[in-house]
Amino acid sequence: MKIVNYVKESYAELVQKVSWPTWSQLQNSAIVVMVASLLFAIVILAMDLTFENVMKAIYSLLY
């Protein structure tokens, strides 16, 4: 009976107490996540290219 009660209470909470975002809010959040991910990827790319060039310069001096 504990499991049945748990499922009923969980369903009631999801239906009555949780405030779900609107479609517009979901779209805005998705755009924010995509832009943040793109910016993060660009920063990582810049760091990678910088490190690569620094290492090439070091190796060219050593050999």
Steps between C-alpha positions, in 0.01 A plus 500: 500500500793736557593488133146572385474791743836632382390490135172676580673774698764545233237533229300748707811709561591504132149599396407748773816644656759516224492811282600392153661754264313623198607412146644850461704465819633164382606649166675790672681263735607280210641803316693609810648151537598485132668843508684418823616167355621670184694762698653230719602301190661811346698567818622138511594519130698819559682343795577188295636695204708722727648201680570329168685804364698544822607136495599522131712806578669322791568188294635703207748667737611170648545305175 
